[in-house]
Amino acid sequence: MILSAEQLEIIFCENETIFVEALAGTGKTSTLIEFAKERFDLNILYIVFNKEMKKESKNKFPANTEVHTINSFSYKYIDGNFKNLTNNLNELKIIEILKLNKSIENFKKAKQILQEFNIAMSSDIKIENQTLNYQYEINYIYNLMISKKIKITHNAIMKHFIDNTNFKNFNYDYILIDEAQDINPEMLTIINKINSKKVFVGDIKQNIYKFRNTINIFNRKHLYKNSITLKLTKSYRFGEELANFITKTTSIAYNQDFFINGNEKITTKIIKNDNNIKKGFLHAYISRTNAELFEKAFELTKNNIKVSIPFNWEEIKILINSLFNLKIGLINKIENKEIKSFKSYDSFKEYAKISNDPEFSFLLKIIEKHGITIKDKLNILEQNLSSPKYAETILLTAHKSKGLEFISVEIANDFKEYNYKTTIEEKNLIYVTLTRAKEKIYLNKDLSNFDIILK
């Protein structure tokens, strides 16, 4: 493997803390593998973002490196053998746990409890010693989780781990943190408590999980002793034409200097205003929202085009049908327990507005746009579902596309404009989408106009 000068500088760096600003497709994982190989006699912990990355990385890193997600690392070293997990705690579950009625006031109260619960879970201070408006309720919910009386959240397990672990027992020389732009407070507390050298690798423009309370670790460099910032700027994923386009548009949109270098061995074509898109192997349609993703799915499957969508199909079908049945008053046919607990469709709408839950908001948009035709459209979509390997079009949101790459990418029209007025989160979604293609990228209307301006 021929390493670049940027990669070599990182591999042989001996600073106490290393921050690596690694742009999209620049070989950060292969760089970290070589970093670990160079230190074959040291103990290394490599923290990855999800279990798919963990599985993929385990066989690539040398024997001196232990590969974990922050969740799997926490589970390994705590007593309790927690198996009944939930991805999140929402306002409805809090109302159910606390045995409250579904009034507007209690929806608002549950939202405040949820916010404080997440704050409490990220702290290294025990709950009873924190200043919280709903300390009793939070402690009650947390203790139910720890005693396995209700499903436990991942951040509650990490809280349990933080409160009950002697971090002096860990003997790692280095911790390598991949996707460091997505660190949340609980993760950072655990990482900082372990006495070791640290390497934070990430791309701040790929921070698209603000709703998960992520932290910009690259703004906290001053808190780490003997730190240095290094860069990976050459993308091996796409060619120079796309790299130049991304460089120019991103510099303007973020109003700051930005440069990404493309792979001279690859040709990546930029195609604009083309309604006759020629699909092929690994063609992806990337949208900003789930609502747009489903609109595209309905449009394609109407013409018997095989599609892949990033959902548990049975689960999403039950959700949509349950909400539709709530709307038309067929209460006995509602399969989803949460939706069935609402007295009316209007009360569900009010809850969705207060909670700002993106899943429920997207369901409402689908139901209200398609009405009585929704069941037929779901049936047609189901008949044309396929795995990504065999689909003619892979449909996914920008959030789901992160970390993936495709032969060709089509960008949906539901993104915000890519300019300096747009919020950072919205700009980051566009940047992530722009950096997924290898051979072809079909620009949406806004980006096509941007391309005309640049020329």
C-alpha positions in Angstrom: 0.0 0.0 0.0 1.4 3.4 -1.0 0.8 6.0 1.7 0.5 9.7 1.1 2.6 12.3 2.9 -0.5 13.3 4.9 -1.0 9.7 6.0 2.6 9.2 6.9 2.6 12.4 9.0 -0.4 11.0 11.0 1.1 7.4 11.4 4.4 8.6 12.8 3.0 11.4 15.0 3.8 11.0 18.7 1.7 13.8 20.2 -0.3 13.2 23.3 -3.6 14.1 21.5 -4.0 14.0 17.7 -6.9 15.6 15.9 -7.3 14.4 12.3 -9.6 16.4 10.1 -10.4 13.7 7.5 -12.6 14.7 4.6 -15.0 12.3 2.8 -13.4 9.2 1.3 -9.8 10.2 2.3 -8.8 6.8 3.7 -9.1 7.5 7.4 -9.7 3.8 8.4 -6.7 2.5 6.4 -4.6 5.3 8.0 -5.7 4.2 11.4 -4.9 0.6 10.6 -1.3 1.5 9.6 -1.2 3.7 12.8 -2.0 0.6 14.9 0.4 -1.6 13.0 3.3 0.8 13.6 2.6 0.5 17.3 2.4 -3.4 17.3 3.7 -3.6 20.9 1.1 -1.2 22.4 -2.5 -1.8 23.6 -5.0 0.1 21.4 -8.7 0.7 21.7 -10.5 1.6 18.5 -14.0 3.2 18.9 -16.2 3.0 15.9 -19.6 4.6 15.2 -21.9 1.5 14.7 -21.9 -2.3 14.8 -21.6 -2.5 11.0 -18.3 -0.6 11.2 -17.2 -2.8 14.1 -17.8 -6.0 12.2 -16.0 -4.6 9.1 -13.0 -3.4 11.1 -12.4 -6.3 13.4 -10.5 -8.4 10.8 -8.6 -5.5 9.3 -6.8 -4.2 12.4 -3.8 -5.9 14.0 -4.1 -8.2 17.1 -3.0 -5.4 19.4 -6.2 -3.4 18.7 -9.6 -4.0 20.4 -12.5 -2.8 18.2 -15.7 -1.6 19.9 -18.6 0.7 19.5 -19.0 2.8 22.7 -22.0 0.7 23.5 -20.3 -2.7 23.1 -17.4 -1.4 25.2 -19.7 -0.3 28.0 -21.7 -3.6 27.9 -18.5 -5.7 28.2 -17.4 -4.1 31.5 -20.6 -3.8 33.4 -22.6 -6.3 35.4 -26.2 -6.8 34.6 -26.3 -8.5 31.2 -28.8 -6.0 29.8 -30.6 -7.5 26.8 -34.0 -5.7 26.8 -32.8 -2.5 25.0 -34.6 0.4 23.3 -33.0 2.9 20.9 -34.7 5.8 22.5 -37.0 7.1 25.2 -39.8 9.3 23.9 -42.5 11.4 25.5 -45.2 8.7 25.1 -43.1 6.1 26.9 -42.5 8.6 29.8 -46.2 9.2 30.1 -46.8 5.5 30.1 -44.1 4.8 32.7 -45.3 7.6 35.0 -48.9 6.6 34.5 -50.0 10.1 33.3 -53.0 10.9 31.2 -52.4 12.1 27.6 -53.2 15.8 28.2 -51.4 18.6 26.4 -49.9 19.6 29.7 -48.5 16.1 30.3 -47.1 16.0 26.8 -45.2 19.2 27.5 -44.1 17.9 30.9 -42.8 14.6 29.4 -40.8 16.6 26.8 -39.1 18.5 29.6 -38.4 15.3 31.5 -36.9 13.7 28.4 -34.6 16.6 27.9 -33.4 16.5 31.5 -33.1 12.7 31.4 -30.7 12.9 28.5 -28.7 15.6 30.3 -28.5 13.5 33.4 -27.4 10.4 31.5 -24.4 12.3 30.0 -23.1 13.6 33.3 -20.4 11.9 35.5 -22.3 13.2 38.5 -24.7 10.8 40.1 -28.4 11.7 39.5 -29.2 12.5 43.1 -26.4 15.1 43.1 -27.5 16.9 40.0 -29.6 20.0 39.9 -32.7 18.9 38.0 -36.3 20.1 37.9 -37.6 16.6 37.6 -35.0 14.7 39.6 -37.4 12.3 41.2 -39.0 11.3 37.9 -35.6 10.8 36.2 -34.2 8.8 39.1 -37.4 6.7 39.1 -37.2 5.9 35.4 -33.4 5.2 35.5 -33.8 2.8 38.5 -36.6 1.0 36.6 -34.2 0.5 33.7 -31.3 -0.6 35.8 -33.5 -3.1 37.7 -34.7 -4.4 34.2 -38.4 -3.6 34.9 -38.6 -1.6 31.7 -36.4 -1.5 28.6 -33.1 0.3 29.1 -31.7 3.0 26.7 -28.1 3.0 25.5 -27.3 6.2 27.3 -28.7 4.8 30.6 -26.3 1.8 30.2 -23.5 4.2 29.6 -24.5 6.2 32.7 -24.5 3.0 34.7 -21.1 2.2 33.3 -19.7 5.7 34.2 -21.0 5.6 37.7 -19.8 2.0 38.5 -16.5 1.7 36.8 -12.9 2.1 38.1 -11.3 3.6 35.0 -7.8 3.2 36.4 -8.1 -0.5 35.6 -8.0 0.2 31.9 -4.6 -0.3 30.3 -4.7 1.3 26.9 -1.8 3.2 25.4 -4.0 4.8 22.7 -7.7 5.3 22.0 -8.5 5.9 18.3 -11.9 7.5 17.9 -13.4 7.2 14.4 -16.3 9.5 13.3 -15.2 11.8 16.1 -17.6 14.6 14.8 -20.5 12.4 16.1 -19.3 12.1 19.7 -22.0 12.7 22.3 -21.5 13.8 25.9 -21.7 10.2 27.3 -19.1 8.9 24.9 -16.7 11.8 25.6 -17.0 11.3 29.4 -16.0 7.7 29.0 -13.1 8.5 26.6 -11.8 11.2 28.8 -11.8 9.1 31.9 -9.5 6.5 30.4 -5.9 7.6 30.8 -4.3 7.1 27.4 -3.1 9.0 24.3 -6.0 9.8 22.0 -6.5 10.2 18.3 -9.8 11.9 17.2 -10.6 11.4 13.5 -13.6 12.9 11.8 -15.0 15.4 9.3 -16.9 18.2 11.1 -18.9 18.8 7.9 -20.4 15.3 8.3 -21.8 16.1 11.6 -25.5 15.5 10.8 -26.7 14.2 14.2 -27.2 17.4 16.2 -30.6 16.0 17.3 -28.6 13.3 19.2 -26.8 16.0 21.2 -23.4 15.6 19.5 -20.4 17.6 20.5 -18.0 19.4 18.1 -14.8 17.9 19.6 -12.7 19.9 17.1 -13.7 23.1 19.0 -12.3 21.6 22.2 -8.7 21.1 21.1 -7.5 23.5 23.7 -8.7 21.2 26.5 -6.2 18.5 25.6 -2.5 18.7 26.4 0.2 18.5 23.7 -2.4 18.3 20.9 -1.8 18.7 17.2 -4.2 19.0 14.2 -3.4 17.1 11.0 -5.4 16.6 7.8 -6.5 14.1 5.2 -7.6 16.0 2.1 -7.3 13.6 -0.8 -10.5 11.6 -1.6 -10.0 8.2 -3.1 -13.7 7.9 -3.7 -14.3 10.3 -6.6 -12.5 12.1 -9.4 -11.1 15.6 -9.7 -14.2 17.1 -11.5 -16.5 16.3 -8.6 -13.7 17.3 -6.1 -13.4 20.7 -7.8 -17.2 21.2 -7.7 -17.3 20.3 -4.0 -14.4 22.6 -3.3 -16.0 25.6 -4.9 -19.5 25.2 -3.7 -18.5 24.3 -0.2 -16.2 27.2 0.1 -19.0 29.6 -0.9 -21.7 27.8 1.2 -19.7 27.8 4.4 -18.0 31.2 3.6 -14.6 29.7 4.5 -11.5 28.2 2.8 -12.1 24.6 1.9 -10.2 22.2 -0.4 -10.6 18.5 -1.2 -8.4 16.8 -3.8 -9.9 14.2 -6.1 -8.6 10.8 -7.3 -6.8 11.3 -10.6 -7.4 7.7 -11.5 -11.3 8.1 -11.4 -13.6 10.0 -13.6 -16.7 11.2 -11.9 -19.3 12.9 -14.2 -21.5 15.7 -13.0 -24.9 15.6 -14.6 -27.5 18.4 -14.2 -31.1 18.9 -15.2 -31.4 15.4 -16.6 -34.8 13.7 -16.2 -33.7 10.7 -18.2 -31.5 9.2 -15.6 -29.9 6.0 -16.7 -29.9 3.7 -13.6 -27.4 0.9 -13.2 -25.6 -1.1 -10.5 -25.6 0.7 -7.2 -27.7 3.7 -8.2 -28.9 5.7 -5.1 -31.6 8.3 -4.8 -30.7 10.4 -1.7 -33.3 12.7 -0.1 -33.3 15.1 2.9 -36.5 13.6 4.4 -38.3 10.3 4.8 -41.4 11.9 3.3 -39.6 12.6 0.0 -38.1 9.2 0.0 -41.5 7.6 0.2 -42.9 9.9 -2.6 -40.1 8.7 -4.8 -40.7 5.1 -3.9 -44.4 5.4 -4.8 -43.5 7.1 -8.1 -40.9 4.4 -9.1 -42.9 1.3 -8.0 -46.0 2.6 -9.9 -43.8 1.7 -12.9 -42.7 -1.7 -11.4 -39.2 -0.5 -10.7 -37.5 -2.5 -8.0 -36.4 -0.4 -5.0 -34.6 -0.7 -1.7 -35.6 1.4 1.3 -33.8 1.6 4.7 -36.6 0.6 6.9 -37.9 -2.5 8.7 -40.8 -2.9 6.2 -43.2 -4.8 8.4 -42.7 -2.2 11.1 -43.2 0.9 8.9 -46.2 -0.7 7.2 -47.9 -1.3 10.5 -47.2 2.3 11.6 -48.7 3.9 8.4 -51.7 1.6 8.4 -52.3 2.1 12.1 -52.2 5.9 11.8 -54.6 5.7 8.8 -57.0 3.5 10.8 -56.8 6.0 13.6 -57.7 8.8 11.2 -60.8 7.0 9.8 -61.9 5.6 13.2 -61.1 1.9 12.7 -59.7 1.6 16.3 -59.9 -2.3 16.3 -57.6 -2.5 13.3 -54.8 -0.4 14.8 -51.9 -2.7 15.4 -49.3 -0.3 16.8 -49.6 0.0 20.6 -48.5 3.7 20.8 -50.8 4.9 18.1 -53.7 2.9 19.5 -53.3 4.7 22.9 -54.5 8.0 21.3 -58.2 8.8 21.6 -58.2 10.6 18.2 -56.2 11.5 15.1 -56.2 15.2 16.3 -54.7 14.3 19.6 -51.9 12.4 17.8 -51.3 15.4 15.6 -51.1 17.6 18.7 -48.6 15.2 20.3 -46.4 15.1 17.2 -46.3 18.9 17.1 -45.2 19.1 20.8 -42.7 16.3 20.7 -41.3 17.3 17.3 -40.7 13.6 16.6 -39.5 13.4 13.0 -40.9 9.9 12.6 -44.4 10.9 13.5 -44.2 14.1 11.5 -43.2 12.1 8.4 -46.1 9.6 9.0 -48.6 12.5 9.1 -47.3 14.0 5.9 -47.8 10.6 4.1 -51.3 10.0 5.5 -52.5 13.6 4.8 -51.1 13.6 1.2 -52.4 10.2 0.1 -55.4 9.6 2.2 -57.6 6.7 1.1 -55.1 5.6 -1.6 -52.3 5.0 0.9 -53.0 1.2 1.4 -53.0 0.5 -2.4 -49.7 2.4 -2.7 -48.2 0.5 0.2 -49.2 -2.8 -1.5 -47.6 -1.8 -4.8 -44.5 -0.7 -3.0 -44.3 -4.0 -1.1 -44.5 -6.0 -4.4 -41.5 -4.1 -5.7 -39.2 -4.1 -2.7 -35.8 -5.6 -3.1 -32.5 -5.8 -1.3 -29.9 -3.1 -2.2 -27.9 -5.8 -4.1 -30.7 -6.4 -6.6 -32.6 -3.0 -6.6 -32.7 -0.8 -9.6 -32.7 2.2 -7.2 -31.6 2.4 -3.6 -33.6 5.0 -1.8 -32.2 6.5 1.4 -32.0 9.8 3.3 -28.7 11.7 3.7 -28.6 10.5 7.3 -28.7 6.9 6.2 -26.2 7.5 3.3 -23.4 8.6 5.7 -20.5 6.2 5.5 -21.7 4.7 2.2 -20.7 5.1 -1.4 -22.5 4.4 -4.7 -21.6 4.1 -8.3 -24.1 6.8 -9.1 -26.1 9.2 -6.9 -29.2 11.2 -7.7 -29.9 14.2 -5.3 -33.5 14.9 -4.4 -35.0 18.4 -4.7 -36.1 18.6 -1.0 -32.7 19.8 0.3 -32.4 23.4 1.4 -30.3 25.8 -0.7 -26.5 25.3 -0.4 -25.4 28.8 0.6 -24.1 30.8 3.5 -27.6 31.6 4.8 -28.5 28.0 5.3 -28.0 26.4 8.8 -24.9 24.4 9.4 -26.9 21.2 9.9 -28.6 21.7 6.5 -25.3 22.4 4.7 -23.8 19.3 6.3 -26.6 17.2 4.9 -25.8 18.5 1.4 -22.1 18.0 1.8 -22.6 14.4 2.9 -24.8 13.7 -0.1 -22.4 15.4 -2.6 -19.6 13.1 -1.4 -21.3 9.7 -1.9 -20.8 9.2 -5.6 -18.0 7.4 -7.4 -18.7 7.6 -11.1 -21.8 9.8 -11.7 -23.7 12.4 -9.7 -27.1 13.8 -10.8 -27.5 17.3 -9.3 -30.8 18.6 -8.2 -32.2 21.9 -9.4 -30.5 24.1 -6.8 -27.1 22.5 -7.3 -27.5 22.6 -11.1 -28.1 26.3 -10.9 -25.0 26.6 -8.6 -23.0 24.9 -11.2 -24.1 27.4 -13.9 -23.1 30.3 -11.6 -19.7 28.8 -11.0 -19.0 28.6 -14.8 
